[in-house]
Amino acid sequence: MDKRWNVTEADPSLVTLLNDELRIHKVLCSLLVQRGVRSYEEAKAYFRPNLSDLHSPWLMKDMRLAVDRITEALSRQEKILIYGDYDVDGTTSVASMYQFLKGFHEEVDFYIPHRYREGYGISSQGIEYAITQGYTLVISLDCGIKSVELITHAKEAGIDFIVCDHHLPDLQLPPAVAILNPKQEDCPYPFKELCGCGVGYKLITALCEEWGLPEESHLYYLDLVVTAIAADIVPITGENRILAYFGLKRVNEEPSPGIQALIRLGGLEKSLHINSLVFVIAPRVNAAGRMDDARKAVQLFIEKDPERANAFAEMLHHDNTDRKDADLSITQEALSLIDADQSMRARKSTVLFQPHWHKGVVGIVASRLIEKYYRPTIVLTQSGEIIAGSARSVSGFNVYEAVHQCKDLLLGYGGHFYAAGLTMAPDKVGAFVDLFESVVAGSITDELLIPELVIDAEVPFQAMIPSFYNIIKQMEPFGPGNMRPVFVARNVYDQGFSKIVKEEHIRFVLRQGDTVFTGIGFNMAAKFSLLAGSAPVDVVFTLDENEWNGEKNLQLKVVDLRRSA
């Protein structure tokens, strides 16, 4: 699939000023300016994250109320329930808070709603459990900000709630004794992009300060915090960058038994990066809730015995294998349905429904379909007496708003700009398919139906020397808001040694001027013909390091190429 190349540009005057201070290659200065770095001091904070630069937890609205209520609960020997969502952010949040409070108070337990029986967030079943079991304080993590009616019911039954959430609040807030959420309009907390586990971590930090505990009492949980940051795709800027930086250090140097077990099962041997957590650790944790019960993810994270941790990790690994099998078979079936229907291929959207598809993977399948047919996509399945599904979008298109415009056909829906969930009655599917297509076709531009490849800078081959790459490495951890730099090199020639490997990939040997680079382009065999003859090409790539027989060499990880203009 061809892509739109978008080469971003930094303000030349700001680049020159930063270059005068740092004395590094101007391309690197351009990358830093694009990431908000304007001065030597800002560069120092960027390249050398420091825990002392984290904001005081007491700046968060209601933090004093939350700390006082927990302290009171411990002194009165109240029963405390830690409640969280079934995904990575929720289970890491619950595991952190549960372990921390359990160290001071025996009457603590946790609750994870079942994805299919109860759904997302606070559930009526969860509230009834808390009432019947005699809990008087519930701490909700990564959920609760929209649960006005259920938390009101809990309050009437004598249960106090502390809500720790990071989702956007509605105008009406639940009647909790404390709400910790930086996105509240009147919350003065300076950093607004914490994940749910990050908000919970700030509460743990405040409790440690209040109770006079050493730093290690909260630093211990940073491996879980960084796992949540990576999995929840929050911006890795500001506090998240600091937490991710030190969280990765803990993951690599002294991970908890649960994280260590997942590292072993994932076959990860070298130093772990954010991508390792996103693509190896997070899917195994999420698979527990997708395929079975997410409680065992929390049990893995809180387990101190390595052998028992390995047993829980094996369960998650097995769930993930089942998830991958379901993902693959449903994706293949979905692609066959599209390929067999010419009218469907002509649409601006994709909506597919099969009653037997596994509800736990329809969102993943929707993302897979976008990889081939780049357009807003919804995959639906039967869930009891209703139809349920997940929507995924393309860059720049608000799929939540498109679903919202179909609300009269829906039983319920929720989500955000790029992803949404929805339910409807079985007899509404046909009408929904047509209306959603009408909404998308009437609002999406042709440009948005072509994948965009964002390129940070043009760079000549001769500039990419080890010292250049070493500075790029120090820009980690990469993620939203601080992505791995993507470069373009123009008028590059094939040396004559490039070849197709394993029928799908290209092993590149490219020259620009007197400088030669090797590289790999995965799933790019269809573009091999562009290297034929002596015509120059423009190449888009990230810079990588390859180690072979003890030697390290820079190489290109090619993501696209086209004939030079």
PyMOL commands that set and color helices and strands:
alter all, ss='L'
color gray80, all
select helices_A, chain A and resi 12-22+26-34+40-47+51-53+57-59+63-75+88-102+124-132+148-156+196-210+216-219+222-231+238-253+257-265+274-291+295-302+306-339+342-345+359-372+399-404+407-409+426-443+447-449+461-463+466-473+525-531
alter helices_A, ss='H'
color red, helices_A
select strands_A, chain A and resi 4-7+80-84+108-111+137-141+160-164+178-180+350-353+377-383+386-392+412-416+419-424+452-455+457-458+487-494+499-501+505-512+515-521+537-548+551-563
alter strands_A, ss='S'
color yellow, strands_A
deselect
rebuild
show_as cartoon
